[in-house]
Each structure stands twice: as C-alpha cells, then as structure tokens.
Amino acid sequence: MNFQEREFIPVLLGGDINTYSVARAFYEAYGVKSHVFGKFRTGPSYKSHITEYEWNVAIDQEDYFLERMNRFAAENQNKKILLIGCGDSYVALASRLREKLADNIIAPYIDFQLMDSLQQKERFYALCEKHGIDYPATIIYRREMGRDFACDFPYPVILKPSNSIAYWEHPFPSQEKVYKLDSREELERTIDQIYEAGYDDTLIIQDMIPGNDEYMRVLTSYSDRNGKVKMMCLGHVLLEEHTPHGSGNHAVIITEYREELLAKTRKLLEELEYTGFSNFDIKYDKRDGKFRFFEINTRQGRSNYYVTGSGFNIAKYFVEDYIYNTPLKYEEAKEEHLWMVVPKKVAYKHVKDPANKAKLRELIKAKKMVNPVFMKGDFNLNRFLRMAKAHLRHHSNFDKYYGG
C-alpha cells in the first residue's frame, strides 16, 4: 500500500468498526496511516495495514490517556495530531482534558459542559422540547422514586440509561444497551438490577415507537469551527443488530434525502453553536407521521462509513477545517448508496418490506454498496479470518435474536 507524509497524523481512540472506518477515510482521502489506541488486541483496526494499532486497557483512564497522548505528541513534534474519539468515553476525555494536551494536539470537540448536557438523554430531550424536535413520550426515572411512579405507556416499554458512559462502568450479567420490557414487574426488576450494579444516574422509560428496524433513521452532520452546519447525510436503516451488547448497532443503511428533517436539525445545531460531527438516532412513528429523535452522539457514529461511501469523506471535514483552514460549502447527501456489514443472505432474509428489499437488490446489482471492513489491498490473514468469522456469525445472531 502507498502511504504519504502529511503535516498531520490521525490518532483514533477506540477499537471497533468506528476506528477502522475513520482510518479508511483518512487513507482514501490523504494516503496517511492512522494511529489507533484501543484497549484490546481485537477489532478491525488490529493488524490492519492502514493503521498502527496500540493496545492498553488503561487508555480510557485519565492519567494514562494524558501521559500517552502527550508522549505521542512529543515523539511527533513536527506534526499536528488530530485526536479523534470513536466512542463516547474517549470523546469526553478529549474534550474535558483539552487544555492539558500538548500544543500540537488538535481535539476538534465542543466544550465539555455542552457535550455532557447533550450526551445525557434527559438533558437532550429538554433541548428537543425547547427547539421543537419530536421525541418519544418519556418518563425520567430517579432512584429515589422507588416504586412510586406512574407508567401509562402500553407494554412493551423501552428502558435505557440517561448517562451511557456511567452505565457501562458498572457491568452486570444481564446488562443490555437498551431494554424492551413486557410488564411492570419486569420493568421494576430491571431497574433494581441496574442500580444494584452501582449506576447512580437517571433512567429513561419510553413509549415504544411501533415498527421494526426499517422505521429507523440515522443522521450525521458536520458543523465547522464557527458553528455552521456544512454537511448532512441521512440514512434509512433497514437492519440493526439485536445481540444483548450490540442492540441498536446498524447493520444495513441506505442513504436517503428528507429536506424538512435536515432543515429542522440544522437549525437546532446552529442555535446551539455546535461544532464537529453529530450523529442522531431517529425513528419514524407511523401513528402520526413524525420522526422522533432518540439521542445525539457528539461524534461520528459507529456506522460513519455510510457517509464516506455516499461521497462525503468524513476525514476531509476534520482536515480541511482544522489543518488547512479551508472554507467549507454546505452539502447534503441526496444520492442513494448502500452500507452493509452483514452477509447479503442475512439482509435478503430479514429485511421485510418488499420495496426496501427491492431497493437493496437494486443497489447491490448496481454495485452502489460498501462493507467498510473489507478494503481492497488491506489483507492480513489473521485479520481476514477474524473479520470473516465475525461477518458470518451474523447468520446465527439474526436467527437467534431478531424476529423482524
């Protein structure tokens, strides 16, 4: 593979498909190798030719994170270091500790106070209320409420933590990313389990929006350093993962265009003077025809290569804005493109709507599709076997966990 020397080095924090997708975008746009710092010797960035991968279980701990990042910056004093988090905890670290990072490190994130308010779902819904953004009917549950709370939503209901970062710091055997609960008894039991594990923030109880995965949307935006939105790319999700720890991870996305939805979100972001990438989870509510927002990620999403694959290379926004100071024009993704991380047979079997299935076949036939994990030229036998095994495992996982 051919690499180029540039005045910057991408440093990516994390270990999953997010880091590899960003590294691939940097390689395709600038020919550079990304340095990835993860916790374990696993994932698609490990043993990739387009990354230098370093693992340490303490990388998400404040003291080690600061020491290692500043040491890396000192080792590369003649370069600008683009520090990009590929998970909420890493983004929070980069934002909170920005003033303590070396002068040649660029952490392209909003102020931590705003970030913290957006990442906690309770505060995000308050902002939605203020700015006229639709969201599901919600109960904010506090531990001191005990059993003394009314829940008039029909079962099943959705339960999830308001503070995702704190939630995953307190693991327990039956822990899930999002819970779909069929009774009041099950709801109360799960609440008890979460708090007994050590989590001490609020929980979100929500009316479950009807419809399968094919009612989901994902919206990715980039706002420049002046708080002006410069890129918006909406994806129609056709499948999500349904394993306990992977629930909600996107599996199949087709880029689509909805002018009104983009305009409303653009207004919210610019009124907040938000900067950097933002990523929204949304679901269409067929009961009233509204698109309801679930949460915002203050970073590029795990499935970010659906944006790059649609013609909007995400690395270019970081580099042109923060390295080259290039004025960016406003762009919206309007052409259909398919992003898929499951085997074709899994998609054909589990996508139910005939129109969606036809569109899926059409884009595959036209070769307007990408699986970001398998990049031509990036071959290492160990990595390929691991990625192929994970890819094929989707057959059994979807049969076991997804009813459609």
Disulfide bonds with the S-S distance in Angstrom:
none
